[in-house]
Amino acid sequence: MLVLFILALSVADPSFIVKKDVISDNIVFIIDASASSKTMQEGKTRFDLSKEKIKELATAKNSLILLKSTPVLLLNNADRSELIRTIERLQPTDDTSDIGGAITLAGDILGENKGRIVVLSDFVDNKGINPQLAKNVIEGKGIKVDFIDTKNGIANNIGITNMALTDNSANIYIKNYNDKNENVKLSIDKKITELMIGPGNTESLVINLQGNGTEIKIENTDDLLTDNVAYIARPFGNKIKVLLITNGDSRFVKAALDSIPDVELQITAPPVIPEKDYDVYIINQINKDKILPGSFKDIKTKIEKGKMAIVMAQPGMEKINYEGLIPQVINNTNGGIIALNYITRFTKDIDLGDVTKFYQLKNIDNELNIASVNNKSIITLYENSNGKVLYYGILESESDFTLNPNYPIFWINLLYYSVGRAELNDINLKTGSVIQYGNDNFIMDKTGYFNIGSKRVAVNLLNERESDVNYKTQEINEYTKGNLGKIKSDVDYKISLYGMIICLLLIMFEFFYIKIRGEI
């Protein structure tokens, strides 16, 4: 009867809970792999110190999160040997960090399960929610969170923290994080320039950009190398060949074109139009009596092969036969304020002002009305096979846009658009940036030059906080030092197994007892 009773009790799967001091056999490790984790300390990086500590603390069940600008789960519920194999292969990145996001992810991994979270970082945090707040939220769910600070002593650093780019120049910002004056030696495409920077100060340097790429390097020795180099991608080395076709002086547009270093300008007066190929053809102030038949057709043929033509409005243009290069000129109509209908590279942040009169063209199917006056297009883009034609309808005599400081900027960006040159800020990125290529997204977590499809991009750290390798936050209340402290945890003891063992022992005892009595 006793055996039957114990078996029946075991089927109910009873258990009892005991409060017990434990470290944990289920740990989610968060290892900081951001740029600052590459900081050297006593011959090792902070990342190396984190790896050693994880090997020391590894337990029966381990999960691993790589701390970057977007935290990544590398392992979930792995045993100690698998964790160590993974740790041995890990390398730090040049990315920034989101500590709060990583802690939240770790809490989601544990869910209702028991365990603890161990964050190994220098806590140079620059993204997401406050780490202490994230810790408080997770610990409110009964999950212990330990902060292990990998900083040890004072590190030296001088870093490139920002840069502002135009198409032909770059303003580079260098910060001295040390507590003494530093004579900073900069190598710019292997040419040395020196800057004296005071303790904690930032200095800027403007450099001219030439060719299709520039590399700036701090030659001084310090404890973080990632921010010592800045890469600038400028994927255009050849000059833009522009042919200005005019019988007038065209002084405003000529002055704007001459101000662009990347432009190789040739001016021709009809009837002479060179047969050689140009990237952009600009037609302005022409004499209709000097245009030979077929001249515009020849230009149109070149446009169909991928070139671009810009036809500028001029008085009397309704009498000119453009031979299909642009639609028919309808009339000379009253003007007004020029309104932007589409933001393009060459109209972005540009105030075109107003115009007293302008020529309207006949509407056709493949036109893009970029700017208009009274709902009538004044700047129109036409797709023509592989090339483009732009009608620029702002008459110089009827507008003061030519006197606007934005006028040369308009032409610079229009020419760059014409030949498909990328904006420098679109191809010079910071670590943590996401690039889409096809159906895939790539998080750029390394510095340097990279080819994404046909596009060459440069990636730099350029983060003042991440370069501050001695940064100490005042918001974290407590760090764990040495070994992990034990915590009180509810430990479930299942007694069904013990019941089965007792039953087995009772059966064996009864078997031997009967045998001794001689009944079997």
N, C-alpha and C positions, 0 to 999 in steps of 0.2 A: 504493500500500500504506500509505503514511504517513497519507493521508486516511482510509482505512478504519479504521486503528488508532485514530486520534483520535476518529472517530465512535463506534466501539465503546466507547472509554473514556468518552465523554460520556454514553452511555446508562446507564452505571453510576452517574451523578450523584455524582462524587467531590467532596470538599471538604477544606479544611484549616482548623484553628483557630489563631487568633493572639490572644495577650493584648494588649489595646489600652486606652489611657486614653480613657474616654468619660464624658460627663455622663449621657446616656440619651436615646433618642428615644421612650421609652415611660414616661410619668410618671403616677402616680396622685396627684392633688392632694386633700388633705383640708383643707377650709376651715371654720374655727370660726365657726358661726352662732349660738352660744349668747348668752344675755343679756349676758354680760360683754364680748362682742365689740362692743357698742354704746358702750363706754367711749370718751370723747373724748380725743384726744391731739393737741395742736398743730393744732386745727381739723378733724381727721379722726377717724373712728372706727377702732378696730382692724380692723373688718371691711373698711373701705375700704383700709387698708394691705395686708391680705391679698389683696384683689382686684388691686391694683397689682402686687404681687409675683408673682402667678400669671401675669399678662399678660407680665411680664418673663421668666419661666421657661418659658412654654409651648413645646412642641416639636411634632414631627410627629404623635405619637400620644399623646392625653391622656385620662385618666379623671378624674371629679370626684365627690367624696363630700362631702355637706353634713353637718357635725358638729353633732349635737343629742343629746338624750337617747336617741334611736334614730337612728343614722346612716342617711342616705339616699343611694343611688347615683343621681346625676343624669346623668352621661355615662359612656360606656364606649367607649374607642378612637375618640375624636373628633379631628378635625384642629384646628389652632390657631385657625382662624377661627370654627369652631363653639363652641369653648371660650370664646373671648372674647365671643361673642354671649350665651352663657349667663351668664357672669360679670357682664355689664353689667346683666342683669335681676335678679340675686340680691339679696335683702334679708335682714338678720339677723332672728333670732327672739327670743323672750323665754324660751327653753327653757334647760335645763341641758345638760351635755355628757358623752359617753362616748367619750373619746379612745382608750382601749384597744380598745373595740369597733369603732371606725372603722378602726384600723390592721389589726385582724384581717380586716375586710371587704375592705380594700385588698389584703391578702395573698392572699385567696381570688380576687379579680378577676385578679391577675397569674398565679396558679397556677404552672404550669411555665414561663411566658413570662419573658423577661428584662425588667427595668425597675427603677424605683425609686419609693419612696413619699415624698412631701413633705407634712409636716403643718404648717399655718400656724395657730397658736393662741396664746392667752395662757397656756395650760396651767393654767387654773383648773378642774381636773378634779374631778368630784364623783360619778362613777358608774362602775361596771364595773371591769375589771382595771387594774392599774397600767400607765401608758403605757410606761415604760421596760421592763417585763417583756414587754409586747406587742411592742415594738421588738426586743428580744433574740431572741424566738422567730422573728420574720419574718427578721431578719438571719441567723439560723442556717440559713435556707433559701437563703441567697445573694442576698437582696433588700436593697438599701440603703434605710435609712429615715432621712430628715432631719427634724429638729425646728427650725422657724423660730419664734422667740418674737416675738409682736407687741407685747408690753409695751415701752413706751418712757418712762422717767421715772416719777414718783410721781403717781398719780391720787387725787383727793379723792372720798370717798363717805360718805353717811349713808343707811342703808337700812332698810326695814321687812323684818325677817327671819323673823317668825313671827307667828301669831295663834291663840288658843284661843277657840272659839266655844261659847256656850250659845244657847238660843233667844232670849234677851233682852239679852245682853251679849257683848262681845268684849274679850279681853285682847290688846293690840297690843304687839309687841316691836320696838323701834327700836335699831339699833346704830350707833355712831359709829366709823368705820374710820380716822378721821384721827388725827394725833398731837397734837392740841390740843383743849381744851374746845370744845364747840359748843352754842350756844343754838338748839335745834331748834324751828322753828315748824311746828306741825301744823294743817292745815285739816281739820276733821271736819264734813262736810256744810256747808262754807264758814264754819264757826265756828273761830276761831283759838285754839289752846292751845300753850303753850310748855313745853319740857323742857330742862333743862341736862344734857348727857351728857358724861362725861369721855372722854379718848382711849382707844379700844379697848373702851369699856364699852357695855353694853346696858341700857336702861331699858324698863319696861313701863307701859302706860296702859290702864285699864279704861274702856270706853265703853258707854253704853246704846244698844241698837239699837231704832230706831223705823222705821215704814213698811216698805217692801219692798226697801230697798237703802241702803247706807251707803258713802261714799267717804272714805278717809283719804289725805291728801296731805302730803308734806314740802315745805314752801315754800322751803327753803334750796336754793341753787344748788350742784350738784356735777357730777361727770363721768359719772355713770350715772343716767339718769332712770327706768329700768324699775322699780327697787325703791323709787322715791319715792312710789308710789301703791299702795294696797290697795283692792280692791273686795270688798264683802260683799253677797251676794245673800240676800235674805230675802223670798221671794215670797209674802208674805201681809201685807196691810195692814189688812184688816177684822178686827174682833174676832169671837171664837167665841161665838155666842149659845147659852147653856145655860139650860134650864129644869129646876130642881130641884123635883120633885113630892114633898112630904112633909107629914105631919101631926105630925112630931116636931121636935126641935131640930136633928138631923143636924149637930151642931157640928163633927165631925171632917172630914166631906166638905166642908162649907161653908167651913171654914177653909182647906182645901187649894185649893178653887176660887177663893177670894178672893185667894190668894197669886199667882195667875196673871194678869199684866197684860193678856194678850190675851183674857181671858174677860169677857163681858158676862153677868152672872148675874142671873137672875130666879127668885124662889122663890114657889111657889104651894102652897096647902093645899087638897086636895080637900074638897068636890066641885068647887071652881072650878079648871078647867084651861083656860088661854087658847087660843083657836083659832089665833092667829098661828103662823107657822112658826119653829122653832128648829133649830139645827144638831144639838144633842145634848139628849136627854131623859133625866134621871136620876130613877129611882124608888126612894125610900128611906123607910122608917118611915111607911108609909101606913096609914090606918085603913080596914079593908075595908068598914065600915058607911057610910063617907062617899064611897066610889067609886060614881059613877053608872054604870049599864049603858051600854056603848058607849064609855066613856072610853078603855079600852085598845085597842079596835078603831080608834078615831080616830088614836091614836098609831101603831098598826101600819100604817095607811094612809100616814102621813107617812114611816115607815121605808121603805116600798115605793117612795117617791119619792126615796130617796137619803139620808135622815137616819139618825141612829143613836140607839138607846136603850140605856141601861145600867140593868139591873134588879139592885138590891142585895138580898142576902138579909136577912131580918128574922124574928124569932120569930113563929110562927103563920102563916107564908106559905103553908103547905099548905092553908089555909082560904080563900085569896084566889083569885078567878077572874081570871086574867090575860088571858082571852079570846084565847088563842092567841099572845100576844106572846112567851111562853117556853113550853117543854114542861111537861108535868105535873110537879108537885113530888111526889116519891115518899115520902121520909121524912126524918126528922132522925136522922143517923147519927153514930157516934163519929168523932172527928177523929184528928189526927196531924200529922206534918211535911208541909208543902205542897211538892210536887215540881213543878218546871217540865218540861213536856213539849215546849213550843215556845218558842223565843226570839223574842219580838216586840219592837217598839219600846218598848212600855210594860212589858215584863218583863225587858228586858236589864239585867244587873248589879243586879237587884233581889232581895233576900232577903225572901220573903213570910212566913218564920217558920213557926209552926204554929198549929193551931186545935183546940179541945177538942171542938166539935161543929159540924156543918154540914148543910145541906139538899142532898140529891141530887136531880137532875132526871132525868126519863125520857130515855133515849138516843134520838136521832133521826138521820136520814141526813146532814143537812147541817151537823153540828156539828163544831167544831174544839176538841179538849180541850187547852187551853193549860196549865192547872195542875191537879194532882189530889192527893188524899189517899187512900192505900191503893188506888190504881188507880181511884178514883172522881172524876169531874171536879168541880172546885170553881170554876174560872174557864173558862167555855165561850163560844165565839164562834159565832154563828149567822148565816149569810148569808140575807138576806131580800130577794129581787128585787134592787133597786139599793142597798139599805141593809143595815145590820148591827144585830144585837142582841147585847149582851154580858151574860152572867149572871156577876155578881160574888158568889160564894158565901161570902166570908169575913165571918162574923158579927162585928160590932163588939164584942159582949159576950163572945165566945168566943176573941178573939185580941188580941194587943198590937201588931198591925201598924200600927194608927192612931197609935201613939206612936213609930214608927220614923221616922228622918229621911228614909227613902226614900218614905214615904207620899205627901207632896205631889209628889215627882218622878214617882211612878207615875201620879198623876192628870194632871200636866202632859203627860206623854208619851201617856197614854191619850186625852186630848182632841185632841192634835195628830194622833194616829193616826186618830181618829174623823172628822176633817174632811179627811184626806189630805194634811196638811202634810208636806213633805219635811224630813228631818233636814238641818240646815245643813251638816254636814260632808260630805253627799252632793252638795251643789250648790255648795260653795265649794272649789275644787280648786287644785292646784298645776300649774304648767306641766310638761308631760311626762306628765300624766294621760291615760288612754285612756278615751274615752266610746264606748259601743256604741249605735248608733241603727239600728234595723232590722237589716240584714245587714252594715252598715258599721261600722268602727271609726275614730274620729277621735282623733288625737294633738293635745292642746291645747298649742300652742307659742306662743300669743300671750296677753297679759294683757288683761283687760277683761270685759265682760258679753257672753254669747252665748246665743242661743236654739237649743236642740237639741230639735226637735220642739215639744212643748208646755212643755218645761222650760227655765227660765232659770237659767243657771249663771254664777258668777264665777270667774275664773282669775287667780291671782297667782303671782309668782316665789317668794317666801318661802323662800329658800335662802341660809343664812348663808355658805356657801363661794362660791357664784356671785357674791354681792355683794362678796366680798373681792377687789377688782379689783387689788390689789397682791400677791396671794398668790404665793409662790414655793415650789415643791416642791423638796425636797432629794433626790428620788429619781431625777431626770433627770440623766444623767452629762454630756451635751454638747449644745449647741445649734449649729446651722449659722448662720453670720453671713456676710452679703454674698452672693456667688454660690455656686452649688452646686459642690463640689469634684469633680474627676474621679475615677472609680473604675476599677480594673482589671476588665475584662470579657472573656469569651471571645467573639470575633467570628468567625462562620463565613463563610468565603469559598468560594462554589460555583465550581468550575473548569469545569463543563460548558459554561457560556456562553462562557467564554474558548476552550474547545476548538472550539465551533461557529464562532466568529469566525476562529480559525486555519485551520479547514477551508475556510471561505469564501474567505479570502485565498489559500490554496494553490491552490484551484480556479481563482480569477481569474488567479493568476500563470501557472498551466499553460495557461489559455486564451490569454492574450496571448503566451506563449512559442511555442505551436503556431502562432499567427497570424503571428508574426514569421518563423518558419521557412517560412511559406508553405504549410503543410499543410492550411489551411482557407481 
